[in-house]
């Protein structure tokens, strides 16, 4: 199983996220091609309710302890509760067309 | 001295301490560089430890703080977070008040 799949499986099973993006960003670092060392995760889960940022990251780190000990080197984490996500999601959407793409 | 005692002493004696790769002037990792950018923008003095030249701290701090990656920012004995948390706090304007308060209390 790749780290990508392991991260996906573990986070889906344990945190039942309503939204999950996992991106392998290893190509941005000085590691061999096709490495699985640096990942970015955006995750929305109600398990983060009433938890501080540090506690949320610790929760994810604990789930991925095996991967972090066996070559996964960096994990960029964006953790949101479903409620926080409703305001964040709006800022991530691409804006709608306002009519300017039609020729005069 | 036991390495855990050394870490405890560093964290307790320095109100603002950053464990990073490289130094503030020459960070050796993009995440450390981004954290330094946010922290220096707060305009206060802070301590730092280069974990690349302190391998014992590098291998033991993750156990001390239950946090496996670097950088790590500790303020008044408490783990504030790594690059993502610091960058987000900085963007929200929450980092500077925390750092200034810790610096004044010292």
N, CA and C atoms of all chains as a GROMACS GRO file, in nm:
protein
  630
    1UNK      N    1   0.084  -0.120   0.000
    1UNK     CA    2   0.000   0.000   0.000
    1UNK      C    3   0.088   0.125   0.000
    2UNK      N    4   0.053   0.223  -0.083
    2UNK     CA    5   0.133   0.346  -0.083
    2UNK      C    6   0.098   0.430   0.040
    3UNK      N    7   0.184   0.528   0.071
    3UNK     CA    8   0.153   0.619   0.182
    3UNK      C    9   0.022   0.693   0.152
    4UNK      N   10   0.007   0.728   0.026
    4UNK     CA   11  -0.116   0.800  -0.013
    4UNK      C   12  -0.239   0.720   0.029
    5UNK      N   13  -0.239   0.591  -0.008
    5UNK     CA   14  -0.354   0.506   0.026
    5UNK      C   15  -0.368   0.488   0.177
    6UNK      N   16  -0.254   0.472   0.244
    6UNK     CA   17  -0.257   0.452   0.390
    6UNK      C   18  -0.316   0.575   0.459
    7UNK      N   19  -0.272   0.694   0.414
    7UNK     CA   20  -0.323   0.817   0.475
    7UNK      C   21  -0.474   0.826   0.453
    8UNK      N   22  -0.514   0.797   0.327
    8UNK     CA   23  -0.656   0.805   0.292
    8UNK      C   24  -0.738   0.707   0.377
    9UNK      N   25  -0.694   0.581   0.382
    9UNK     CA   26  -0.769   0.480   0.457
    9UNK      C   27  -0.781   0.517   0.604
   10UNK      N   28  -0.668   0.550   0.664
   10UNK     CA   29  -0.669   0.574   0.809
   10UNK      C   30  -0.754   0.695   0.845
   11UNK      N   31  -0.740   0.802   0.766
   11UNK     CA   32  -0.818   0.923   0.799
   11UNK      C   33  -0.967   0.899   0.774
   12UNK      N   34  -0.999   0.827   0.667
   12UNK     CA   35  -1.141   0.803   0.637
   12UNK      C   36  -1.206   0.715   0.742
   13UNK      N   37  -1.136   0.612   0.784
   13UNK     CA   38  -1.193   0.518   0.882
   13UNK      C   39  -1.207   0.586   1.020
   14UNK      N   40  -1.104   0.659   1.060
   14UNK     CA   41  -1.103   0.709   1.199
   14UNK      C   42  -1.176   0.841   1.216
   15UNK      N   43  -1.173   0.927   1.114
   15UNK     CA   44  -1.228   1.062   1.134
   15UNK      C   45  -1.354   1.088   1.051
   16UNK      N   46  -1.395   0.988   0.971
   16UNK     CA   47  -1.512   1.002   0.882
   16UNK      C   48  -1.529   1.146   0.830
   17UNK      N   49  -1.430   1.193   0.754
   17UNK     CA   50  -1.434   1.333   0.709
   17UNK      C   51  -1.547   1.359   0.608
   18UNK      N   52  -1.604   1.478   0.615
   18UNK     CA   53  -1.703   1.517   0.514
   18UNK      C   54  -1.632   1.572   0.390
   19UNK      N   55  -1.502   1.602   0.404
   19UNK     CA   56  -1.422   1.651   0.292
   19UNK      C   57  -1.278   1.613   0.320
   20UNK      N   58  -1.210   1.561   0.217
   20UNK     CA   59  -1.071   1.520   0.237
   20UNK      C   60  -0.995   1.535   0.106
   21UNK      N   61  -0.887   1.612   0.110
   21UNK     CA   62  -0.796   1.621  -0.005
   21UNK      C   63  -0.657   1.580   0.043
   22UNK      N   64  -0.595   1.490  -0.030
   22UNK     CA   65  -0.457   1.451   0.002
   22UNK      C   66  -0.374   1.478  -0.123
   23UNK      N   67  -0.267   1.554  -0.105
   23UNK     CA   68  -0.185   1.589  -0.221
   23UNK      C   69  -0.040   1.553  -0.192
   24UNK      N   70   0.020   1.477  -0.282
   24UNK     CA   71   0.162   1.445  -0.267
   24UNK      C   72   0.243   1.563  -0.320
   25UNK      N   73   0.309   1.631  -0.230
   25UNK     CA   74   0.388   1.750  -0.268
   25UNK      C   75   0.537   1.720  -0.269
   26UNK      N   76   0.572   1.593  -0.271
   26UNK     CA   77   0.714   1.556  -0.260
   26UNK      C   78   0.798   1.615  -0.373
   27UNK      N   79   0.736   1.632  -0.491
   27UNK     CA   80   0.812   1.686  -0.605
   27UNK      C   81   0.863   1.827  -0.578
   28UNK      N   82   0.805   1.894  -0.476
   28UNK     CA   83   0.850   2.030  -0.445
   28UNK      C   84   0.975   2.030  -0.355
   29UNK      N   85   1.020   1.911  -0.318
   29UNK     CA   86   1.133   1.902  -0.225
   29UNK      C   87   1.248   1.822  -0.288
   30UNK      N   88   1.364   1.829  -0.220
   30UNK     CA   89   1.483   1.766  -0.278
   30UNK      C   90   1.487   1.617  -0.247
   31UNK      N   91   1.394   1.543  -0.308
   31UNK     CA   92   1.388   1.397  -0.289
   31UNK      C   93   1.374   1.332  -0.428
   32UNK      N   94   1.402   1.201  -0.437
   32UNK     CA   95   1.394   1.136  -0.568
   32UNK      C   96   1.253   1.146  -0.629
   33UNK      N   97   1.247   1.136  -0.762
   33UNK     CA   98   1.118   1.139  -0.834
   33UNK      C   99   1.027   1.028  -0.780
   34UNK      N  100   0.897   1.057  -0.774
   34UNK     CA  101   0.796   0.962  -0.726
   34UNK      C  102   0.810   0.927  -0.577
   35UNK      N  103   0.875   1.014  -0.501
   35UNK     CA  104   0.885   0.990  -0.357
   35UNK      C  105   0.751   1.014  -0.290
   36UNK      N  106   0.736   0.958  -0.171
   36UNK     CA  107   0.618   0.987  -0.089
   36UNK      C  108   0.666   1.036   0.047
   37UNK      N  109   0.721   1.156   0.047
   37UNK     CA  110   0.779   1.209   0.172
   37UNK      C  111   0.702   1.330   0.225
   38UNK      N  112   0.648   1.412   0.134
   38UNK     CA  113   0.582   1.535   0.175
   38UNK      C  114   0.437   1.535   0.124
   39UNK      N  115   0.342   1.546   0.217
   39UNK     CA  116   0.202   1.548   0.178
   39UNK      C  117   0.131   1.669   0.236
   40UNK      N  118   0.030   1.712   0.164
   40UNK     CA  119  -0.059   1.817   0.215
   40UNK      C  120  -0.197   1.755   0.232
   41UNK      N  121  -0.260   1.780   0.346
   41UNK     CA  122  -0.392   1.725   0.373
   41UNK      C  123  -0.486   1.838   0.413
   42UNK      N  124  -0.601   1.843   0.347
   42UNK     CA  125  -0.709   1.932   0.392
   42UNK      C  126  -0.822   1.841   0.436
   43UNK      N  127  -0.863   1.851   0.560
   43UNK     CA  128  -0.961   1.758   0.614
   43UNK      C  129  -1.066   1.829   0.698
   44UNK      N  130  -1.192   1.791   0.675
   44UNK     CA  131  -1.304   1.847   0.750
   44UNK      C  132  -1.370   1.734   0.827
   45UNK      N  133  -1.375   1.746   0.958
   45UNK     CA  134  -1.436   1.640   1.039
   45UNK      C  135  -1.495   1.697   1.166
   46UNK      N  136  -1.609   1.642   1.207
   46UNK     CA  137  -1.669   1.690   1.332
   46UNK      C  138  -1.589   1.641   1.453
   47UNK      N  139  -1.496   1.548   1.431
   47UNK     CA  140  -1.409   1.505   1.541
   47UNK      C  141  -1.318   1.619   1.590
   48UNK      N  142  -1.306   1.726   1.511
   48UNK     CA  143  -1.222   1.839   1.550
   48UNK      C  144  -1.297   1.940   1.636
   49UNK      N  145  -1.427   1.919   1.652
   49UNK     CA  146  -1.507   2.011   1.736
   49UNK      C  147  -1.443   2.028   1.873
   50UNK      N  148  -1.436   2.151   1.919
   50UNK     CA  149  -1.387   2.183   2.054
   50UNK      C  150  -1.242   2.140   2.077
   51UNK      N  151  -1.166   2.119   1.969
   51UNK     CA  152  -1.024   2.086   1.985
   51UNK      C  153  -0.939   2.202   1.936
   52UNK      N  154  -0.828   2.229   2.006
   52UNK     CA  155  -0.736   2.334   1.963
   52UNK      C  156  -0.662   2.288   1.838
   53UNK      N  157  -0.600   2.381   1.764
   53UNK     CA  158  -0.521   2.340   1.647
   53UNK      C  159  -0.416   2.234   1.681
   54UNK      N  160  -0.348   2.254   1.794
   54UNK     CA  161  -0.244   2.157   1.832
   54UNK      C  162  -0.306   2.018   1.856
   55UNK      N  163  -0.420   2.014   1.925
   55UNK     CA  164  -0.485   1.885   1.952
   55UNK      C  165  -0.532   1.817   1.824
   56UNK      N  166  -0.579   1.897   1.727
   56UNK     CA  167  -0.623   1.840   1.599
   56UNK      C  168  -0.507   1.776   1.525
   57UNK      N  169  -0.396   1.849   1.520
   57UNK     CA  170  -0.279   1.794   1.450
   57UNK      C  171  -0.226   1.670   1.521
   58UNK      N  172  -0.228   1.674   1.654
   58UNK     CA  173  -0.180   1.558   1.730
   58UNK      C  174  -0.267   1.436   1.702
   59UNK      N  175  -0.397   1.459   1.685
   59UNK     CA  176  -0.490   1.350   1.653
   59UNK      C  177  -0.451   1.286   1.520
   60UNK      N  178  -0.426   1.369   1.420
   60UNK     CA  179  -0.388   1.317   1.287
   60UNK      C  180  -0.249   1.250   1.293
   61UNK      N  181  -0.156   1.316   1.362
   61UNK     CA  182  -0.022   1.258   1.374
   61UNK      C  183  -0.027   1.120   1.439
   62UNK      N  184  -0.113   1.106   1.541
   62UNK     CA  185  -0.122   0.977   1.611
   62UNK      C  186  -0.173   0.868   1.516
   63UNK      N  187  -0.270   0.903   1.432
   63UNK     CA  188  -0.325   0.805   1.338
   63UNK      C  189  -0.220   0.763   1.235
   64UNK      N  190  -0.130   0.856   1.202
   64UNK     CA  191  -0.031   0.828   1.098
   64UNK      C  192   0.109   0.804   1.157
   65UNK      N  193   0.113   0.764   1.283
   65UNK     CA  194   0.242   0.746   1.352
   65UNK      C  195   0.331   0.647   1.277
   66UNK      N  196   0.271   0.538   1.229
   66UNK     CA  197   0.351   0.437   1.158
   66UNK      C  198   0.417   0.496   1.033
   67UNK      N  199   0.339   0.570   0.954
   67UNK     CA  200   0.392   0.629   0.830
   67UNK      C  201   0.500   0.733   0.863
   68UNK      N  202   0.476   0.812   0.969
   68UNK     CA  203   0.573   0.916   1.005
   68UNK      C  204   0.704   0.855   1.052
   69UNK      N  205   0.698   0.732   1.103
   69UNK     CA  206   0.822   0.668   1.148
   69UNK      C  207   0.890   0.593   1.033
   70UNK      N  208   0.819   0.573   0.922
   70UNK     CA  209   0.878   0.491   0.817
   70UNK      C  210   0.895   0.566   0.685
   71UNK      N  211   0.918   0.698   0.692
   71UNK     CA  212   0.958   0.768   0.570
   71UNK      C  213   0.873   0.888   0.534
   72UNK      N  214   0.750   0.895   0.587
   72UNK     CA  215   0.670   1.015   0.567
   72UNK      C  216   0.734   1.125   0.650
   73UNK      N  217   0.776   1.231   0.585
   73UNK     CA  218   0.866   1.327   0.648
   73UNK      C  219   0.794   1.455   0.688
   74UNK      N  220   0.701   1.498   0.606
   74UNK     CA  221   0.633   1.624   0.635
   74UNK      C  222   0.486   1.614   0.597
   75UNK      N  223   0.404   1.671   0.683
   75UNK     CA  224   0.260   1.666   0.661
   75UNK      C  225   0.208   1.808   0.683
   76UNK      N  226   0.164   1.871   0.574
   76UNK     CA  227   0.104   2.002   0.589
   76UNK      C  228  -0.045   1.981   0.615
   77UNK      N  229  -0.095   2.032   0.726
   77UNK     CA  230  -0.232   2.000   0.768
   77UNK      C  231  -0.320   2.123   0.776
   78UNK      N  232  -0.436   2.115   0.712
   78UNK     CA  233  -0.541   2.214   0.730
   78UNK      C  234  -0.662   2.141   0.784
   79UNK      N  235  -0.694   2.166   0.909
   79UNK     CA  236  -0.803   2.091   0.974
   79UNK      C  237  -0.919   2.185   1.005
   80UNK      N  238  -1.040   2.143   0.970
   80UNK     CA  239  -1.157   2.226   0.993
   80UNK      C  240  -1.272   2.143   1.048
   81UNK      N  241  -1.358   2.206   1.128
   81UNK     CA  242  -1.485   2.144   1.163
   81UNK      C  243  -1.581   2.176   1.050
   82UNK      N  244  -1.691   2.099   1.036
   82UNK     CA  245  -1.788   2.129   0.929
   82UNK      C  246  -1.836   2.275   0.935
   83UNK      N  247  -1.852   2.326   1.057
   83UNK     CA  248  -1.898   2.465   1.072
   83UNK      C  249  -1.794   2.565   1.020
   84UNK      N  250  -1.666   2.544   1.056
   84UNK     CA  251  -1.560   2.633   1.007
   84UNK      C  252  -1.549   2.625   0.856
   85UNK      N  253  -1.571   2.504   0.806
   85UNK     CA  254  -1.553   2.479   0.663
   85UNK      C  255  -1.651   2.560   0.578
   86UNK      N  256  -1.773   2.583   0.628
   86UNK     CA  257  -1.871   2.656   0.548
   86UNK      C  258  -1.819   2.795   0.513
   87UNK      N  259  -1.743   2.859   0.604
   87UNK     CA  260  -1.690   2.992   0.570
   87UNK      C  261  -1.561   2.982   0.490
   88UNK      N  262  -1.481   2.878   0.515
   88UNK     CA  263  -1.354   2.862   0.441
   88UNK      C  264  -1.383   2.825   0.295
   89UNK      N  265  -1.482   2.736   0.276
   89UNK     CA  266  -1.512   2.684   0.143
   89UNK      C  267  -1.544   2.797   0.046
   90UNK      N  268  -1.617   2.897   0.096
   90UNK     CA  269  -1.654   3.010   0.011
   90UNK      C  270  -1.531   3.081  -0.045
   91UNK      N  271  -1.428   3.095   0.039
   91UNK     CA  272  -1.309   3.167  -0.006
   91UNK      C  273  -1.227   3.084  -0.104
   92UNK      N  274  -1.250   2.950  -0.104
   92UNK     CA  275  -1.172   2.865  -0.194
   92UNK      C  276  -1.239   2.848  -0.330
   93UNK      N  277  -1.369   2.878  -0.338
   93UNK     CA  278  -1.439   2.865  -0.465
   93UNK      C  279  -1.386   2.964  -0.567
   94UNK      N  280  -1.380   2.923  -0.692
   94UNK     CA  281  -1.346   3.019  -0.796
   94UNK      C  282  -1.466   3.110  -0.818
   95UNK      N  283  -1.442   3.237  -0.845
   95UNK     CA  284  -1.556   3.328  -0.862
   95UNK      C  285  -1.635   3.296  -0.988
   96UNK      N  286  -1.765   3.330  -0.985
   96UNK     CA  287  -1.848   3.309  -1.102
   96UNK      C  288  -1.822   3.416  -1.207
   97UNK      N  289  -1.856   3.382  -1.329
   97UNK     CA  290  -1.845   3.478  -1.440
   97UNK      C  291  -1.937   3.596  -1.414
   98UNK      N  292  -1.889   3.716  -1.442
   98UNK     CA  293  -1.973   3.834  -1.424
   98UNK      C  294  -2.010   3.896  -1.558
   99UNK      N  295  -1.996   3.821  -1.662
   99UNK     CA  296  -2.044   3.867  -1.793
   99UNK      C  297  -1.934   3.918  -1.885
  100UNK      N  298  -1.813   3.939  -1.828
  100UNK     CA  299  -1.707   4.004  -1.904
  100UNK      C  300  -1.645   3.918  -2.012
  101UNK      N  301  -1.680   3.787  -2.017
  101UNK     CA  302  -1.615   3.704  -2.118
  101UNK      C  303  -1.687   3.711  -2.253
  102UNK      N  304  -1.802   3.781  -2.260
  102UNK     CA  305  -1.869   3.797  -2.390
  102UNK      C  306  -1.808   3.913  -2.467
  103UNK      N  307  -1.785   3.896  -2.597
  103UNK     CA  308  -1.734   4.009  -2.676
  103UNK      C  309  -1.841   4.117  -2.688
  104UNK      N  310  -1.800   4.242  -2.695
  104UNK     CA  311  -1.895   4.354  -2.708
  104UNK      C  312  -1.970   4.345  -2.840
  105UNK      N  313   2.359   1.597   3.173
  105UNK     CA  314   2.215   1.609   3.199
  105UNK      C  315   2.136   1.525   3.098
  106UNK      N  316   2.031   1.466   3.143
  106UNK     CA  317   1.945   1.387   3.056
  106UNK      C  318   1.888   1.478   2.946
  107UNK      N  319   1.875   1.425   2.826
  107UNK     CA  320   1.831   1.508   2.714
  107UNK      C  321   1.690   1.564   2.735
  108UNK      N  322   1.604   1.486   2.800
  108UNK     CA  323   1.468   1.535   2.827
  108UNK      C  324   1.471   1.653   2.925
  109UNK      N  325   1.568   1.648   3.022
  109UNK     CA  326   1.582   1.760   3.115
  109UNK      C  327   1.634   1.884   3.042
  110UNK      N  328   1.725   1.862   2.947
  110UNK     CA  329   1.777   1.973   2.868
  110UNK      C  330   1.663   2.040   2.791
  111UNK      N  331   1.580   1.958   2.728
  111UNK     CA  332   1.468   2.012   2.651
  111UNK      C  333   1.372   2.088   2.743
  112UNK      N  334   1.342   2.027   2.857
  112UNK     CA  335   1.250   2.091   2.952
  112UNK      C  336   1.306   2.227   2.996
  113UNK      N  337   1.437   2.229   3.025
  113UNK     CA  338   1.499   2.352   3.069
  113UNK      C  339   1.493   2.461   2.960
  114UNK      N  340   1.521   2.422   2.836
  114UNK     CA  341   1.515   2.518   2.724
  114UNK      C  342   1.375   2.578   2.712
  115UNK      N  343   1.277   2.491   2.720
  115UNK     CA  344   1.139   2.535   2.699
  115UNK      C  345   1.089   2.619   2.816
  116UNK      N  346   1.136   2.584   2.937
  116UNK     CA  347   1.089   2.660   3.054
  116UNK      C  348   1.163   2.793   3.069
  117UNK      N  349   1.288   2.797   3.025
  117UNK     CA  350   1.367   2.919   3.048
  117UNK      C  351   1.354   3.022   2.938
  118UNK      N  352   1.304   2.980   2.822
  118UNK     CA  353   1.289   3.073   2.710
  118UNK      C  354   1.140   3.092   2.680
  119UNK      N  355   1.088   3.212   2.705
  119UNK     CA  356   0.945   3.232   2.686
  119UNK      C  357   0.901   3.210   2.540
  120UNK      N  358   0.994   3.237   2.446
  120UNK     CA  359   0.962   3.213   2.304
  120UNK      C  360   1.079   3.134   2.246
  121UNK      N  361   1.055   3.011   2.209
  121UNK     CA  362   1.165   2.931   2.153
  121UNK      C  363   1.115   2.852   2.032
  122UNK      N  364   1.195   2.860   1.926
  122UNK     CA  365   1.160   2.791   1.802
  122UNK      C  366   1.263   2.682   1.775
  123UNK      N  367   1.215   2.560   1.758
  123UNK     CA  368   1.300   2.449   1.712
  123UNK      C  369   1.283   2.440   1.562
  124UNK      N  370   1.393   2.456   1.491
  124UNK     CA  371   1.384   2.469   1.346
  124UNK      C  372   1.502   2.400   1.276
  125UNK      N  373   1.492   2.393   1.144
  125UNK     CA  374   1.604   2.342   1.064
  125UNK      C  375   1.681   2.461   1.010
  126UNK      N  376   1.808   2.473   1.052
  126UNK     CA  377   1.889   2.588   1.013
  126UNK      C  378   1.874   2.699   1.116
  127UNK      N  379   1.910   2.821   1.076
  127UNK     CA  380   1.902   2.936   1.165
  127UNK      C  381   1.806   3.038   1.104
  128UNK      N  382   1.762   3.136   1.184
  128UNK     CA  383   1.671   3.238   1.129
  128UNK      C  384   1.725   3.306   1.003
  129UNK      N  385   1.858   3.328   0.999
  129UNK     CA  386   1.916   3.391   0.880
  129UNK      C  387   1.935   3.295   0.764
  130UNK      N  388   1.944   3.167   0.795
  130UNK     CA  389   1.965   3.068   0.689
  130UNK      C  390   1.883   2.941   0.718
  131UNK      N  391   1.751   2.952   0.708
  131UNK     CA  392   1.668   2.834   0.732
  131UNK      C  393   1.695   2.726   0.626
  132UNK      N  394   1.692   2.601   0.669
  132UNK     CA  395   1.728   2.490   0.578
  132UNK      C  396   1.605   2.412   0.534
  133UNK      N  397   1.488   2.471   0.545
  133UNK     CA  398   1.366   2.398   0.512
  133UNK      C  399   1.257   2.500   0.486
  134UNK      N  400   1.174   2.477   0.387
  134UNK     CA  401   1.070   2.574   0.351
  134UNK      C  402   0.972   2.601   0.464
  135UNK      N  403   0.944   2.498   0.542
  135UNK     CA  404   0.847   2.515   0.651
  135UNK      C  405   0.908   2.602   0.763
  136UNK      N  406   1.038   2.579   0.790
  136UNK     CA  407   1.106   2.661   0.890
  136UNK      C  408   1.115   2.806   0.840
  137UNK      N  409   1.142   2.823   0.712
  137UNK     CA  410   1.153   2.958   0.655
  137UNK      C  411   1.022   3.034   0.668
  138UNK      N  412   0.910   2.965   0.640
  138UNK     CA  413   0.780   3.032   0.647
  138UNK      C  414   0.746   3.070   0.792
  139UNK      N  415   0.786   2.983   0.884
  139UNK     CA  416   0.759   3.010   1.026
  139UNK      C  417   0.842   3.129   1.074
  140UNK      N  418   0.969   3.133   1.033
  140UNK     CA  419   1.057   3.244   1.070
  140UNK      C  420   1.001   3.377   1.019
  141UNK      N  421   0.948   3.374   0.898
  141UNK     CA  422   0.890   3.494   0.838
  141UNK      C  423   0.778   3.549   0.927
  142UNK      N  424   0.690   3.459   0.971
  142UNK     CA  425   0.578   3.501   1.055
  142UNK      C  426   0.628   3.549   1.192
  143UNK      N  427   0.725   3.478   1.246
  143UNK     CA  428   0.772   3.509   1.381
  143UNK      C  429   0.852   3.641   1.384
  144UNK      N  430   0.936   3.662   1.285
  144UNK     CA  431   1.014   3.787   1.285
  144UNK      C  432   0.924   3.907   1.260
  145UNK      N  433   0.813   3.886   1.191
  145UNK     CA  434   0.718   3.996   1.167
  145UNK      C  435   0.658   4.046   1.298
  146UNK      N  436   0.665   3.965   1.403
  146UNK     CA  437   0.612   4.006   1.533
  146UNK      C  438   0.705   4.103   1.605
  147UNK      N  439   0.831   4.109   1.559
  147UNK     CA  440   0.924   4.210   1.610
  147UNK      C  441   0.978   4.187   1.750
  148UNK      N  442   0.973   4.068   1.802
  148UNK     CA  443   1.028   4.042   1.935
  148UNK      C  444   1.145   3.944   1.925
  149UNK      N  445   1.231   3.952   2.029
  149UNK     CA  446   1.342   3.857   2.032
  149UNK      C  447   1.290   3.718   2.067
  150UNK      N  448   1.353   3.617   2.008
  150UNK     CA  449   1.314   3.481   2.043
  150UNK      C  450   1.438   3.391   2.039
  151UNK      N  451   1.431   3.281   2.112
  151UNK     CA  452   1.540   3.184   2.110
  151UNK      C  453   1.514   3.081   2.000
  152UNK      N  454   1.619   3.022   1.950
  152UNK     CA  455   1.599   2.914   1.854
  152UNK      C  456   1.702   2.804   1.875
  153UNK      N  457   1.666   2.684   1.834
  153UNK     CA  458   1.758   2.571   1.836
  153UNK      C  459   1.758   2.511   1.696
  154UNK      N  460   1.876   2.498   1.638
  154UNK     CA  461   1.888   2.433   1.507
  154UNK      C  462   1.895   2.282   1.530
  155UNK      N  463   1.789   2.211   1.491
  155UNK     CA  464   1.786   2.067   1.521
  155UNK      C  465   1.878   1.987   1.428
  156UNK      N  466   1.920   2.050   1.318
  156UNK     CA  467   2.013   1.978   1.228
  156UNK      C  468   2.149   1.961   1.294
  157UNK      N  469   2.186   2.056   1.381
  157UNK     CA  470   2.315   2.044   1.449
  157UNK      C  471   2.299   1.988   1.590
  158UNK      N  472   2.176   1.955   1.627
  158UNK     CA  473   2.148   1.895   1.759
  158UNK      C  474   2.065   1.767   1.741
  159UNK      N  475   2.128   1.662   1.688
  159UNK     CA  476   2.052   1.541   1.654
  159UNK      C  477   1.979   1.477   1.772
  160UNK      N  478   2.035   1.493   1.892
  160UNK     CA  479   1.968   1.432   2.008
  160UNK      C  480   1.836   1.501   2.039
  161UNK      N  481   1.837   1.632   2.021
  161UNK     CA  482   1.713   1.707   2.041
  161UNK      C  483   1.615   1.673   1.930
  162UNK      N  484   1.668   1.661   1.809
  162UNK     CA  485   1.583   1.627   1.695
  162UNK      C  486   1.510   1.495   1.719
  163UNK      N  487   1.578   1.397   1.777
  163UNK     CA  488   1.511   1.268   1.793
  163UNK      C  489   1.426   1.259   1.920
  164UNK      N  490   1.450   1.348   2.016
  164UNK     CA  491   1.375   1.337   2.142
  164UNK      C  492   1.264   1.439   2.161
  165UNK      N  493   1.277   1.556   2.098
  165UNK     CA  494   1.171   1.656   2.114
  165UNK      C  495   1.034   1.604   2.067
  166UNK      N  496   1.029   1.528   1.956
  166UNK     CA  497   0.898   1.475   1.915
  166UNK      C  498   0.830   1.393   2.025
  167UNK      N  499   0.909   1.323   2.107
  167UNK     CA  500   0.850   1.245   2.216
  167UNK      C  501   0.806   1.338   2.329
  168UNK      N  502   0.887   1.439   2.354
  168UNK     CA  503   0.856   1.534   2.461
  168UNK      C  504   0.723   1.605   2.436
  169UNK      N  505   0.705   1.649   2.312
  169UNK     CA  506   0.586   1.730   2.283
  169UNK      C  507   0.476   1.654   2.212
  170UNK      N  508   0.496   1.523   2.189
  170UNK     CA  509   0.398   1.445   2.114
  170UNK      C  510   0.367   1.512   1.980
  171UNK      N  511   0.476   1.548   1.912
  171UNK     CA  512   0.464   1.622   1.785
  171UNK      C  513   0.581   1.580   1.697
  172UNK      N  514   0.554   1.510   1.587
  172UNK     CA  515   0.663   1.442   1.516
  172UNK      C  516   0.746   1.526   1.420
  173UNK      N  517   0.701   1.649   1.389
  173UNK     CA  518   0.770   1.722   1.282
  173UNK      C  519   0.826   1.856   1.331
  174UNK      N  520   0.905   1.918   1.243
  174UNK     CA  521   0.964   2.050   1.271
  174UNK      C  522   0.925   2.146   1.158
  175UNK      N  523   0.920   2.275   1.188
  175UNK     CA  524   0.953   2.345   1.312
  175UNK      C  525   0.846   2.326   1.422
  176UNK      N  526   0.886   2.365   1.543
  176UNK     CA  527   0.792   2.367   1.656
  176UNK      C  528   0.812   2.498   1.731
  177UNK      N  529   0.705   2.571   1.752
  177UNK     CA  530   0.713   2.694   1.831
  177UNK      C  531   0.654   2.670   1.970
  178UNK      N  532   0.735   2.701   2.072
  178UNK     CA  533   0.689   2.689   2.210
  178UNK      C  534   0.686   2.828   2.272
  179UNK      N  535   0.575   2.864   2.332
  179UNK     CA  536   0.562   2.993   2.398
  179UNK      C  537   0.518   2.970   2.542
  180UNK      N  538   0.593   3.028   2.635
  180UNK     CA  539   0.566   3.012   2.779
  180UNK      C  540   0.541   2.865   2.816
  181UNK      N  541   0.629   2.780   2.767
  181UNK     CA  542   0.622   2.639   2.805
  181UNK      C  543   0.516   2.557   2.734
  182UNK      N  544   0.447   2.620   2.638
  182UNK     CA  545   0.338   2.548   2.572
  182UNK      C  546   0.364   2.538   2.423
  183UNK      N  547   0.335   2.421   2.366
  183UNK     CA  548   0.350   2.402   2.222
  183UNK      C  549   0.239   2.478   2.150
  184UNK      N  550   0.278   2.574   2.067
  184UNK     CA  551   0.180   2.652   1.991
  184UNK      C  552   0.150   2.584   1.858
  185UNK      N  553   0.252   2.524   1.797
  185UNK     CA  554   0.226   2.450   1.674
  185UNK      C  555   0.344   2.451   1.580
  186UNK      N  556   0.319   2.397   1.461
  186UNK     CA  557   0.419   2.394   1.355
  186UNK      C  558   0.387   2.501   1.252
  187UNK      N  559   0.442   2.484   1.133
  187UNK     CA  560   0.431   2.586   1.029
  187UNK      C  561   0.286   2.622   0.994
  188UNK      N  562   0.201   2.523   0.976
  188UNK     CA  563   0.063   2.552   0.933
  188UNK      C  564  -0.011   2.636   1.035
  189UNK      N  565   0.001   2.598   1.162
  189UNK     CA  566  -0.071   2.669   1.269
  189UNK      C  567  -0.016   2.811   1.284
  190UNK      N  568   0.118   2.823   1.280
  190UNK     CA  569   0.180   2.956   1.297
  190UNK      C  570   0.142   3.048   1.180
  191UNK      N  571   0.147   2.993   1.058
  191UNK     CA  572   0.112   3.074   0.940
  191UNK      C  573  -0.034   3.118   0.947
  192UNK      N  574  -0.121   3.029   0.992
  192UNK     CA  575  -0.262   3.063   1.001
  192UNK      C  576  -0.287   3.168   1.111
  193UNK      N  577  -0.220   3.151   1.225
  193UNK     CA  578  -0.235   3.249   1.333
  193UNK      C  579  -0.184   3.386   1.288
  194UNK      N  580  -0.074   3.385   1.214
  194UNK     CA  581  -0.017   3.510   1.164
  194UNK      C  582  -0.115   3.579   1.068
  195UNK      N  583  -0.174   3.499   0.979
  195UNK     CA  584  -0.269   3.554   0.882
  195UNK      C  585  -0.391   3.613   0.952
  196UNK      N  586  -0.430   3.552   1.063
  196UNK     CA  587  -0.548   3.600   1.136
  196UNK      C  588  -0.514   3.712   1.234
  197UNK      N  589  -0.383   3.746   1.244
  197UNK     CA  590  -0.343   3.851   1.338
  197UNK      C  591  -0.338   3.803   1.483
  198UNK      N  592  -0.333   3.673   1.504
  198UNK     CA  593  -0.335   3.619   1.642
  198UNK      C  594  -0.195   3.593   1.697
  199UNK      N  595  -0.096   3.589   1.606
  199UNK     CA  596   0.038   3.552   1.650
  199UNK      C  597   0.107   3.666   1.725
  200UNK      N  598   0.106   3.786   1.668
  200UNK     CA  599   0.178   3.899   1.728
  200UNK      C  600   0.136   3.927   1.873
  201UNK      N  601   0.004   3.931   1.904
  201UNK     CA  602  -0.035   3.956   2.043
  201UNK      C  603   0.020   3.851   2.139
  202UNK      N  604   0.017   3.725   2.096
  202UNK     CA  605   0.068   3.616   2.180
  202UNK      C  606   0.218   3.632   2.206
  203UNK      N  607   0.292   3.666   2.100
  203UNK     CA  608   0.437   3.679   2.110
  203UNK      C  609   0.474   3.802   2.193
  204UNK      N  610   0.404   3.911   2.169
  204UNK     CA  611   0.432   4.035   2.244
  204UNK      C  612   0.404   4.015   2.393
  205UNK      N  613   0.295   3.949   2.422
  205UNK     CA  614   0.258   3.926   2.562
  205UNK      C  615   0.364   3.840   2.631
  206UNK      N  616   0.409   3.736   2.562
  206UNK     CA  617   0.510   3.646   2.620
  206UNK      C  618   0.641   3.720   2.641
  207UNK      N  619   0.674   3.808   2.546
  207UNK     CA  620   0.798   3.881   2.553
  207UNK      C  621   0.797   3.982   2.669
  208UNK      N  622   0.684   4.047   2.689
  208UNK     CA  623   0.672   4.146   2.797
  208UNK      C  624   0.672   4.080   2.934
  209UNK      N  625   0.612   3.962   2.942
  209UNK     CA  626   0.602   3.892   3.070
  209UNK      C  627   0.739   3.839   3.113
  210UNK      N  628   0.831   3.828   3.017
  210UNK     CA  629   0.961   3.767   3.048
  210UNK      C  630   1.047   3.858   3.134
   0.00000   0.00000   0.00000
